[in-house]
Amino acid sequence: MKLFDSLVVALKALTANKLRSALTLIGLVVGVSAVIILMSVGRGVQASITSAVSDLGSDVLYVMPGRPMENPLMAGMAAMGSIDALTWEDAQAIERSADAPSVEDVASVVTTLVEVVAGRESRLVELDGTTPNFSQIINYQVDRGIPFDQGHMQSRANVVVLGDKVAETLFEDSDALGQNVKINGIKFRVIGVLEKKGSVMGQSQDDVVLMPLTTALARITQGLTPQGQHIIGSMLVRAAGPDEVDNAKEQITDILRKRHRLQEGDDSDFNISSFEEILAIVGTITGVMTLFLASIAGVSLVVGSIGVMNIMLVSVKDRTREIGIRRAVGAKRRDIMIQFLVESATLSFSGGLIGLAIGWGVAQLITAMGKEFGIGATISPDIVILAFSVAVGVGLFSGIYPATRAARLDPIEALRFE
Amino acid sequence: MIEIENVTKVYGMGDVEVRALRGVNLKIEQGEMVALMGPSGSGKSTLMNILGCLDQPSTGTYVLDGLEVSKLTDNRLAEIRSRKIGFVFQTFNLLPRASAIANVELPLIYSGGRGKGRAREALERVGLLRRADHRPSQLSGGEQQRVAIARALVNRPSIILADEPTGNLDSKAGAEIMAIFEELNRQERITILLVTHDQDVGNMSQRIIRLKDGIITGEEIVREAVR
């Protein structure tokens, strides 16, 4: 018996019972498309986070208050409730110190949540008080107007640079440049608007207000240590080059430990991580998430394949007499086996194909609709190949048992079957 | 030519052994038309299944056209069914969803013989070519049995085994079917072996073999075979 004949026989059998075949297909289609959608969304999220983080550069170190932990992200969270503090004076010391040749630039940042008011409009946004070199280190570009400079720093000028989204919400059609906004009842002049950056995981990066660090320290946060130093939230340090990152880390550690009067053996009260480290952890987290999503989808694929096995078993039972007739007119056991295997393979193949098309379509849809929020689905060939081959594989596998049962039937018994 | 010697068939049903055949000797020449008669439980279906290579004897030998088939593998038996044997059943056993022509083509799938040509030829032979595209449910009982005969013919077998072929038909349709068998036997020298209860059907054969309790109890020549 030729394979082509088997295919024709299988197609005839499948179309003879359209509803049953369609219902079986749905199980596989759902499984395959779920795997593709969930995995590609997982990958998309991973890609967008990775690109956002890597925008910051591989030679940048992030210094935060708080005791070091295995996981820098957790350390960041711990720092929020910590009494350990980094100060602007620390940052200046590092910048000026002769003991830190691997450090090129230090930006200090103090971050707080404020309400920005312009006329009747207001918006709750993240305020970053920072040094002028901040934009060079983390890649913020002023689109219109000017960034603040050393002059603004020294005079503690009441000036702000607005994120694109803030400017848009507060001033709508009119230009924000040169207008005034109020924060904590104090007037600030808008001297610049940042370039639009988009979102990462639904979190807009344009919902931000920047102002000179000195201004923020004096008028907004006003945090001082008992020694009268200015508390800042974090430092961004640019190393002299990607190869200098580890040296810079060591030098900063030495300086800060000395300044914080830590004894040998004491834990540091700050935390330095490179963006590469953060990237690696983000990668692990999103990788685990993707795997988790994929295994959920995998379960539905398994359920779908059980559906195929179930329907094939019913089909064998239903067609016992047909099997007897075929055996009587000369079909070998192998012919019967192949017939049912081809049937389940055809089922799972078409289920896989349809699931692929739907999964791809939905992923495209998610990418199109999620652009605004920085959510995208990345379909890569390996996901497609994986989902499709698993579908066909389990389909075939679930066909083996029913097909074997069909082939083992005694032709005489089968012919007598009512 | 069919030659069986001392054939027995024992079915083990739990602890009870059923001895369906208890030593049967039989010789049927090529081109004979033979009726196998006997009451239910006489073992005639078992004998028929063995002769049709659907089953194998427990002991004894079966030589078909010079080939000892009692020891062959399942695959080889399937090949022999495909090449040498055509079956006709009491209940027709057509595939209900397939057209008449598709039913006739069925054995060709497994014998490797291709083309609608042979299937059409076989349908023509039983006078049903104009009904080629009808499904079994759209055909009368007699017509369905003729389709089944066409299916049995399509691989040009040397033997046709018919198990109560007229059992589900009225006497007119039954007579038509018997006429086709007779013609096939006379014109193409196909060996025809009929299993039947019906003495009239038996009388249309050349030889009647009577079976009872698993052994041959008698044999009568009705008329001389056409040689």
Interface residues (C-beta under 8 A of the other chain):
Chain A: M1 K2 D5 V9 K12 A16 R321 E322 G324 I325 R326 R327 A328 V329 G330 A331 K332 R333 R334 D335 P411 I412 L415
Chain B: N49 G52 L54 D55 D74 N75 A78 E79 R81 S82 R83 F87 F89 N93 L94 L95 R97 A98 L106 P107 I109 Y110 S111 G112 R151 N155
